Amino acid sequence: MQELWSYLKVRKKWWLFPILLFLLIIGTLLVLAEGSVVAPLIYTLF
């Protein structure tokens, strides 16, 4: 994670940050909702 952050700082690739944040949030949501009531809603989105 530290290498990724330093890469973003050095290369000035700030536009990658929202994409990575979105992927992290979606990944966490999928893992947490695996056995919950929210799972059918998530599966219909994708």
C-alpha positions in Angstrom: 0.0 0.0 0.0 2.9 2.3 0.8 4.4 1.7 -2.6 1.2 2.5 -4.3 0.8 5.8 -2.4 4.4 6.8 -3.2 3.8 6.0 -6.9 0.8 8.2 -6.9 2.7 11.0 -5.3 5.8 10.8 -7.4 4.1 10.3 -10.8 1.2 12.8 -10.1 -1.4 10.2 -11.0 -4.1 11.6 -8.7 -6.8 10.6 -11.1 -6.2 6.9 -10.2 -7.1 7.6 -6.5 -10.9 7.7 -7.0 -10.8 4.5 -9.1 -8.8 2.7 -6.5 -11.0 3.9 -3.7 -14.1 2.8 -5.6 -12.6 -0.7 -6.2 -11.7 -1.0 -2.6 -15.2 0.0 -1.4 -16.9 -2.4 -3.9 -14.6 -5.2 -2.9 -15.2 -4.7 0.8 -19.0 -4.5 0.2 -18.9 -7.8 -1.7 -17.0 -9.6 1.0 -19.1 -8.3 3.8 -22.4 -8.9 2.1 -21.6 -12.5 1.0 -24.1 -14.0 3.4 -26.4 -11.1 4.2 -29.8 -9.9 3.0 -28.0 -7.3 0.8 -26.4 -10.0 -1.4 -29.3 -10.2 -4.0 -29.2 -6.4 -4.4 -25.5 -6.4 -5.1 -25.7 -9.4 -7.5 -28.4 -7.6 -9.5 -26.1 -4.6 -9.9 -23.3 -6.6 -11.5 
